[in-house]
């Protein structure tokens, strides 16, 4: 209970900033209708809420007695899934101000959620929710989320009545208005519209609405849940909604290794296309880049590039896809008793944009085995065993001491 009271304390100042939004004033009969729903709901819950819970909620409501604060308390409770207590607070807000659209629609939502959670959703609850959402929409006619709440309540009531045609038509009209007016567009709104259209027998309209939902957010929870249902799974999705294209032919480099990367890219593209169609999370790009060999040189044909080795340094180049050219340059001083000072640069140049990004590194290295003429020749081309004090230009190795062999790092510390 202390946690609930602390949540109230955090939410109330925010709620007080909301203010009242002016709108259409309901008639006395309409006001009595929603007021009666709120009064009956509050009275019923007052008798069923645990005494400790009710005491904490009443204490918070007494401390902040206005309709705005009562609604804020309701939202704090709803976020923590205290459905009975949240409904009690929303009903209190509506009792205090039956023209407050946001409180009306919140009470309608909580009534349905509470009923579904207890497995007792019936026509009476759905009818009350529809009445509350209608009044909220009349008060705030331009609020898309209220229209979506109303359309969803109408849909649920229609389904309760064996897909009542008149109610479905009403639900479709309201849900269409909600989906069209929501900015930014909502996958949830189009999913609800697809569900209503499917219930009415309009398979083509349902497919179009579901395609819109996929285009907006194919990982939306409501969309995935609906697609997993018997009804949603039967609705086809337009292929353009899941047009996953990694452009493997252009983004993957050449050479034998590049060809393997391209095959892998195309397999992954098909996999992600299927994931999108099934409503699972999917990626929209694939990294085909080839790394420089960990040891040795860039072999033409095997790699899309080349290496040039000299006693004074080396150049390695790999031509990636998309116009990117990766390069690595190392310059050595002549050996003096096995010691060499060196500088390294590694970067990327884009042939299309002209952008050039690079990092510098360097240090001191000592070549092992120079007493042997063969090993000395190998060391001259930086292919032997050497100890290095320095830093790598690509920042992947922050170590100051390492052992290199065949132009690759064996051990670092």
C-alpha positions as CSV (number, residue, x, y, z in Angstrom):
1,X,0.0,0.0,0.0
2,X,2.9,2.3,0.7
3,X,4.1,1.8,-2.9
4,X,0.7,2.7,-4.2
5,X,0.6,5.9,-2.2
6,X,4.1,6.8,-3.4
7,X,2.9,6.3,-7.0
8,X,0.0,8.7,-6.4
9,X,2.4,11.3,-5.1
10,X,4.5,11.1,-8.3
11,X,1.5,11.1,-10.7
12,X,-0.7,13.8,-9.1
13,X,1.6,16.8,-9.9
14,X,1.6,15.7,-13.5
15,X,-2.1,15.3,-13.6
16,X,-2.7,18.7,-12.2
17,X,-0.8,20.2,-15.2
18,X,-3.2,18.6,-17.7
19,X,-6.1,21.0,-17.3
20,X,-9.6,20.7,-18.7
21,X,-10.1,20.6,-22.5
22,X,-13.3,22.4,-23.5
23,X,-15.7,20.5,-25.8
24,X,-19.3,19.6,-26.5
25,X,-21.4,19.9,-23.3
26,X,-23.6,16.8,-22.9
27,X,-27.3,17.1,-22.3
28,X,-28.7,16.5,-18.8
29,X,-30.0,13.1,-19.8
30,X,-26.6,12.0,-21.3
31,X,-24.8,13.4,-18.2
32,X,-27.1,11.4,-15.9
33,X,-26.4,8.3,-17.9
34,X,-22.7,8.3,-17.5
35,X,-23.0,9.7,-14.0
36,X,-25.2,6.8,-13.1
37,X,-22.7,4.3,-14.5
38,X,-19.9,5.9,-12.5
39,X,-22.0,6.0,-9.3
40,X,-23.1,2.4,-9.6
41,X,-19.5,1.3,-10.4
42,X,-18.0,3.2,-7.5
43,X,-20.7,1.9,-5.1
44,X,-20.1,-1.7,-6.1
45,X,-16.3,-1.5,-5.8
46,X,-16.6,0.3,-2.4
47,X,-18.2,-3.0,-1.1
48,X,-15.7,-5.4,-2.8
49,X,-12.3,-3.7,-2.5
50,X,-10.1,-4.9,0.3
51,X,-10.4,-2.6,3.3
52,X,-6.7,-1.7,3.3
53,X,-6.6,-1.0,-0.5
54,X,-9.8,1.1,-0.3
55,X,-8.4,3.0,2.7
56,X,-5.2,4.0,0.8
57,X,-7.1,5.0,-2.4
58,X,-9.7,7.0,-0.4
59,X,-6.8,8.8,1.5
60,X,-5.2,9.8,-1.8
61,X,-8.6,10.9,-3.3
62,X,-9.3,13.0,-0.2
63,X,-5.9,14.6,-0.4
64,X,-6.5,15.5,-4.1
65,X,-10.3,15.8,-4.4
66,X,-10.6,17.2,-7.9
67,X,-11.5,15.2,-11.1
68,X,-8.1,15.7,-12.7
69,X,-6.2,14.3,-9.7
70,X,-8.7,11.4,-9.3
71,X,-8.0,10.4,-13.0
72,X,-4.3,10.7,-12.4
73,X,-4.6,8.3,-9.4
74,X,-6.5,5.9,-11.6
75,X,-3.8,5.9,-14.3
76,X,-1.2,5.2,-11.6
77,X,-3.1,2.3,-10.4
78,X,-3.9,1.0,-13.9
79,X,-0.2,1.1,-14.9
80,X,0.4,-1.2,-11.9
81,X,-2.5,-3.4,-13.0
82,X,-4.6,-2.7,-9.9
83,X,-7.7,-2.9,-12.0
84,X,-10.4,-2.7,-9.3
85,X,-8.7,0.2,-7.6
86,X,-8.1,2.0,-10.9
87,X,-11.7,1.6,-11.9
88,X,-12.8,3.0,-8.5
89,X,-10.6,6.1,-9.0
90,X,-11.8,6.7,-12.6
91,X,-15.4,6.4,-11.4
92,X,-14.7,9.0,-8.7
93,X,-13.3,11.3,-11.4
94,X,-16.4,10.9,-13.6
95,X,-18.6,11.5,-10.6
96,X,-16.8,14.8,-9.9
97,X,-16.9,15.9,-13.5
98,X,-19.1,13.9,-16.0
99,X,-17.9,16.1,-18.9
100,X,-14.2,15.1,-18.6
101,X,-13.6,13.1,-21.8
102,X,-10.3,11.5,-20.8
103,X,-11.8,10.2,-17.5
104,X,-14.9,8.9,-19.3
105,X,-12.8,6.9,-21.8
106,X,-10.4,5.7,-19.1
107,X,-13.4,4.4,-17.0
108,X,-14.7,2.6,-20.1
109,X,-11.3,0.9,-20.8
110,X,-10.9,-0.1,-17.2
111,X,-14.4,-1.6,-17.0
112,X,-13.6,-3.9,-19.9
113,X,-10.1,-4.8,-18.8
114,X,-11.4,-5.6,-15.3
115,X,-14.2,-7.7,-16.7
116,X,-11.9,-9.6,-19.1
117,X,-9.4,-10.2,-16.3
118,X,-12.1,-11.8,-14.2
119,X,-13.6,-13.7,-17.1
120,X,-17.0,-12.1,-16.6
121,X,-17.3,-9.7,-19.6
122,X,-21.0,-9.5,-20.5
123,X,-23.2,-7.2,-22.6
124,X,-24.0,-5.0,-19.6
125,X,-20.3,-4.1,-19.1
126,X,-19.8,-3.6,-22.8
127,X,-22.9,-1.4,-23.1
128,X,-21.6,0.7,-20.2
129,X,-18.2,1.0,-21.9
130,X,-19.8,2.1,-25.2
131,X,-21.9,4.7,-23.4
132,X,-18.8,6.1,-21.7
133,X,-16.7,6.2,-24.8
134,X,-19.6,7.8,-26.8
135,X,-19.8,10.6,-24.3
136,X,-16.0,11.0,-24.3
137,X,-16.0,11.2,-28.1
138,X,-18.8,13.8,-28.0
139,X,-16.7,15.8,-25.5
140,X,-13.4,15.4,-27.3
141,X,-14.4,14.7,-30.9
142,X,-10.9,15.1,-32.4
143,X,-9.0,12.7,-30.1
144,X,-8.1,9.6,-32.1
145,X,-7.4,7.4,-29.1
146,X,-10.9,8.0,-27.8
147,X,-12.4,7.1,-31.2
148,X,-10.3,3.9,-31.2
149,X,-11.5,3.1,-27.7
150,X,-15.1,3.6,-28.8
151,X,-14.7,1.6,-32.0
152,X,-13.1,-1.3,-30.0
153,X,-15.9,-1.3,-27.5
154,X,-18.5,-1.4,-30.3
155,X,-16.6,-4.2,-31.9
156,X,-16.5,-6.2,-28.7
157,X,-20.2,-5.6,-28.2
158,X,-21.0,-6.6,-31.8
159,X,-19.0,-9.8,-31.3
160,X,-20.9,-10.5,-28.1
161,X,-24.1,-10.3,-30.2
162,X,-22.9,-12.7,-32.9
163,X,-21.3,-10.0,-35.1
164,X,-24.3,-7.7,-35.1
165,X,-24.2,-6.0,-38.5
166,X,-25.4,-2.6,-37.3
167,X,-22.8,-2.5,-34.5
168,X,-20.1,-3.7,-36.8
169,X,-20.9,-1.0,-39.3
170,X,-20.7,1.6,-36.5
171,X,-17.4,0.2,-35.2
172,X,-15.9,0.2,-38.7
173,X,-16.8,3.8,-39.3
174,X,-15.4,4.9,-35.9
175,X,-12.2,2.8,-36.2
176,X,-11.6,4.1,-39.8
177,X,-11.9,7.7,-38.5
178,X,-9.5,6.9,-35.7
179,X,-6.9,5.2,-37.9
180,X,-7.1,8.0,-40.5
181,X,-6.7,10.8,-37.9
182,X,-4.0,9.4,-35.7
183,X,-0.6,11.1,-36.0
184,X,1.8,9.4,-36.2
185,X,-0.1,6.4,-37.7
186,X,-0.8,3.5,-35.3
187,X,-0.4,-0.2,-36.0
188,X,-2.8,-0.9,-33.2
189,X,-5.5,1.3,-34.7
190,X,-5.2,-0.4,-38.1
191,X,-5.2,-3.8,-36.4
192,X,-8.5,-3.1,-34.7
193,X,-9.9,-1.9,-38.0
194,X,-8.8,-5.1,-39.7
195,X,-10.4,-7.1,-37.0
196,X,-13.8,-5.3,-37.4
197,X,-13.6,-5.6,-41.2
198,X,-12.9,-9.3,-41.0
199,X,-15.8,-9.8,-38.6
200,X,-18.1,-8.0,-41.1
201,X,-17.0,-10.3,-43.9
202,X,-14.9,-7.8,-45.8
203,X,-11.7,-9.9,-46.3
204,X,-10.2,-7.5,-48.8
205,X,-10.7,-4.5,-46.6
206,X,-9.3,-6.5,-43.6
207,X,-6.2,-7.4,-45.7
208,X,-5.6,-3.8,-46.7
209,X,-5.9,-2.6,-43.1
210,X,-3.6,-5.3,-41.8
211,X,-1.1,-4.4,-44.5
212,X,-1.1,-0.8,-43.3
213,X,-0.5,-2.1,-39.7
214,X,2.5,-4.1,-41.0
215,X,3.9,-1.1,-42.8
216,X,3.8,1.0,-39.7
217,X,5.1,-1.5,-37.2
218,X,5.2,-5.3,-37.9
219,X,6.4,-6.0,-34.3
220,X,3.3,-4.3,-32.6
221,X,2.0,-6.6,-29.8
222,X,-1.6,-6.2,-30.8
223,X,-0.8,-7.0,-34.4
224,X,1.2,-10.1,-33.5
225,X,-1.5,-11.3,-31.1
226,X,-4.2,-10.9,-33.8
227,X,-2.1,-12.6,-36.4
228,X,-1.6,-15.5,-34.0
229,X,-5.4,-15.8,-33.7
230,X,-7.5,-18.0,-36.0
231,X,-9.1,-15.0,-37.6
232,X,-6.0,-12.8,-38.1
233,X,-3.9,-15.7,-39.4
234,X,-6.4,-16.3,-42.2
235,X,-6.0,-12.7,-43.6
236,X,-3.3,-12.4,-46.2
237,X,-0.8,-9.6,-46.0
238,X,0.1,-7.7,-49.1
239,X,3.8,-8.6,-50.1
240,X,4.9,-4.9,-50.3
241,X,4.2,-4.6,-46.6
242,X,7.1,-7.0,-46.0
243,X,9.4,-6.1,-48.9
244,X,12.7,-6.8,-47.1
245,X,15.5,-6.0,-49.5
246,X,19.2,-6.2,-48.4
247,X,20.3,-5.4,-52.0
248,X,22.9,-8.2,-51.6
249,X,24.2,-7.8,-55.1
250,X,25.5,-4.3,-54.4
251,X,26.2,-4.3,-50.7
252,X,28.3,-7.5,-50.8
253,X,31.9,-7.3,-52.1
254,X,33.5,-9.5,-54.8
255,X,36.0,-12.4,-54.4
256,X,35.4,-15.9,-53.1
257,X,34.8,-14.7,-49.6
258,X,32.5,-11.9,-50.9
259,X,30.5,-14.6,-52.8
260,X,30.0,-16.6,-49.7
261,X,28.9,-13.4,-47.9
262,X,26.4,-12.7,-50.7
263,X,24.8,-16.2,-50.4
264,X,24.5,-15.7,-46.7
265,X,23.0,-12.3,-47.2
266,X,20.3,-13.7,-49.6
267,X,19.5,-16.5,-47.1
268,X,19.1,-14.0,-44.3
269,X,17.0,-11.8,-46.5
270,X,14.5,-14.6,-47.1
271,X,14.5,-15.4,-43.3
272,X,13.8,-11.8,-42.4
273,X,11.1,-11.6,-45.1
274,X,9.4,-14.6,-43.5
275,X,9.7,-13.1,-40.0
276,X,8.0,-9.9,-41.2
277,X,5.2,-11.9,-42.8
278,X,4.7,-13.8,-39.5
279,X,4.7,-10.6,-37.4
280,X,8.0,-11.4,-35.7
281,X,10.8,-8.9,-35.2
282,X,13.0,-8.5,-38.3
283,X,15.9,-6.5,-39.6
284,X,16.0,-4.4,-42.7
285,X,19.8,-4.4,-43.5
286,X,22.7,-6.8,-43.6
287,X,26.4,-6.1,-43.1
288,X,28.4,-7.8,-45.9
289,X,31.7,-6.2,-45.0
290,X,34.8,-8.4,-45.0
291,X,37.4,-7.9,-42.3
292,X,41.2,-7.8,-43.0
293,X,42.7,-11.3,-42.5
294,X,43.7,-11.8,-38.9
295,X,47.1,-13.2,-40.0
296,X,48.9,-12.9,-43.4
297,X,48.0,-10.8,-46.4
298,X,45.0,-9.9,-48.6
299,X,45.1,-12.5,-51.4
300,X,43.6,-11.3,-54.7
301,X,40.8,-13.5,-55.9
302,X,40.1,-14.9,-52.4
303,X,39.6,-11.4,-51.1
304,X,38.3,-8.4,-53.2
305,X,41.6,-6.5,-52.7
306,X,45.4,-6.8,-52.3
307,X,48.4,-6.4,-50.1
308,X,51.8,-4.8,-50.8
309,X,54.7,-5.7,-48.5
310,X,58.1,-3.9,-48.5
311,X,60.9,-3.7,-45.9
312,X,59.7,-0.1,-45.2
313,X,56.0,-0.8,-44.6
314,X,52.9,-2.4,-46.1
315,X,49.5,-1.5,-47.7
316,X,46.4,-3.6,-47.5
317,X,43.2,-2.8,-49.4
318,X,39.7,-4.4,-49.4
319,X,37.0,-3.2,-51.8
320,X,33.7,-3.5,-49.9
321,X,30.2,-3.1,-51.3
322,X,28.5,0.2,-51.7
323,X,31.6,2.0,-52.9
324,X,33.5,1.6,-49.6
325,X,37.2,0.9,-49.7
326,X,38.9,-0.2,-46.5
327,X,42.6,0.4,-46.2
328,X,45.4,-0.3,-43.7
329,X,48.9,1.3,-44.0
330,X,52.0,0.7,-41.9
331,X,55.3,2.5,-42.2
332,X,58.4,1.1,-40.5
333,X,61.9,2.6,-39.8
334,X,64.9,0.5,-40.6
335,X,65.8,-2.1,-38.0
336,X,68.4,-1.1,-35.4
337,X,69.4,-4.1,-33.3
338,X,66.0,-5.6,-33.9
339,X,64.1,-2.5,-32.9
340,X,61.8,-0.5,-35.2
341,X,59.5,2.5,-34.8
342,X,56.3,2.2,-36.8
343,X,53.2,4.2,-37.6
344,X,49.9,2.8,-38.6
345,X,46.7,4.2,-40.2
346,X,43.5,2.3,-40.8
347,X,40.3,3.8,-42.4
348,X,37.6,3.8,-45.0
349,X,37.1,5.8,-48.1
350,X,33.8,6.0,-50.0
351,X,34.3,6.4,-53.7
352,X,30.7,7.8,-54.2
353,X,30.7,10.5,-51.5
354,X,34.4,11.1,-51.2
355,X,34.2,10.7,-47.4
356,X,37.4,9.5,-45.8
357,X,37.5,8.3,-42.2
358,X,40.7,7.0,-40.6
359,X,42.5,6.4,-37.2
360,X,46.2,6.6,-36.4
361,X,48.3,4.3,-34.2
362,X,51.9,3.3,-33.8
363,X,54.7,2.4,-31.4
364,X,57.9,0.4,-31.0
365,X,58.4,-3.2,-32.0
366,X,61.3,-5.7,-31.5
367,X,61.7,-8.5,-33.9
368,X,62.7,-11.9,-32.5
369,X,65.1,-14.2,-34.3
370,X,67.2,-11.7,-36.3
371,X,70.3,-13.9,-35.8
372,X,69.0,-16.2,-38.5
373,X,69.3,-14.6,-42.0
374,X,66.1,-16.2,-43.1
375,X,64.2,-14.9,-40.1
376,X,65.7,-11.5,-40.6
377,X,64.4,-11.4,-44.1
378,X,61.0,-12.5,-42.8
379,X,61.1,-9.8,-40.1
380,X,61.9,-7.2,-42.7
381,X,58.5,-7.9,-44.3
382,X,56.8,-7.8,-40.9
383,X,55.9,-11.5,-41.0
384,X,58.0,-12.8,-38.1
385,X,57.5,-12.9,-34.4
386,X,57.8,-9.5,-32.7
387,X,57.0,-7.8,-29.4
388,X,55.1,-4.5,-29.7
389,X,54.6,-1.5,-27.4
390,X,51.9,0.7,-28.9
391,X,48.3,1.1,-29.8
392,X,46.3,-0.3,-32.8
393,X,44.7,2.3,-35.1
394,X,41.2,0.7,-35.1
395,X,40.9,1.1,-31.4
396,X,39.9,-2.5,-31.0
397,X,43.0,-3.2,-29.0
398,X,43.7,-0.7,-26.3
399,X,46.6,-2.8,-24.9
400,X,50.0,-1.2,-24.8
401,X,52.0,-4.5,-25.0
402,X,51.4,-7.3,-27.4
403,X,53.1,-10.1,-29.4
404,X,52.6,-10.2,-33.2
405,X,53.2,-12.9,-35.7
406,X,52.5,-13.0,-39.4
407,X,51.1,-9.4,-39.1
408,X,48.5,-10.6,-36.6
409,X,48.2,-10.1,-32.8
410,X,48.9,-13.3,-30.9
411,X,48.8,-12.0,-27.3
412,X,47.9,-8.6,-25.9
413,X,48.0,-7.2,-22.4
